[in-house]
């Protein structure tokens, strides 16, 4: 498992934007596919809402990545 802390400078970031921001998704469409496939967990639960607002302290898991928002 690769663990990283990702710093955001806004109040929140939407899940699909986050996946592009960290380089997991190449495009918005790719990000949407990843989320709708159920491949992403937010705080330990599968999330299929691509517009889910992520805030400081949230943990996103996908494949071998565990990304904590700081």
VENDA-V756141 format. One record per residue. PSI is psi in whole degrees, -180 to 180 (NA if undefined). NEAR is the number of other ideal C-beta (glycine too) atoms within 10 Angstrom. D_FIRST is the distance of its C-alpha to the first C-alpha in whole Angstrom. Layout:
# VENDA-V756141
((PSI	NEAR	D_FIRST) (PSI	NEAR	D_FIRST))
This chain:
# VENDA-V756141
((128	7	0) (119	8	4) (132	11	6) (153	10	10) (130	8	13) (120	15	16) (131	7	19) (152	16	22) (8	5	25) (173	7	27) (-38	8	27) (167	15	25) (139	21	23) (148	16	23) (-46	23	20) (-37	21	21) (-37	18	22) (-44	25	19) (-36	25	17) (-42	16	20) (-41	14	20) (-4	15	16) (10	7	17) (-40	18	15) (140	20	18) (-35	10	21) (172	9	24) (-39	13	25) (-41	10	26) (-42	14	22) (-44	22	21) (-44	15	23) (-46	13	22) (-46	19	19) (-46	23	20) (-25	12	22) (-12	10	21) (24	10	19) (-5	16	15) (134	26	14) (137	14	14) (121	20	16) (40	11	15) (-3	7	14) (139	8	17) (133	12	17) (124	17	19) (15	12	22) (106	13	24) (-19	19	23) (9	9	25) (129	18	23) (122	13	24) (136	21	21) (170	11	22) (132	11	21) (-19	9	18) (149	20	17) (126	14	13) (130	22	12) (133	20	10) (132	17	10) (-123	11	8) (17	8	5) (140	14	6) (109	14	7) (122	20	10) (131	14	13) (128	18	16) (NA	11	19))
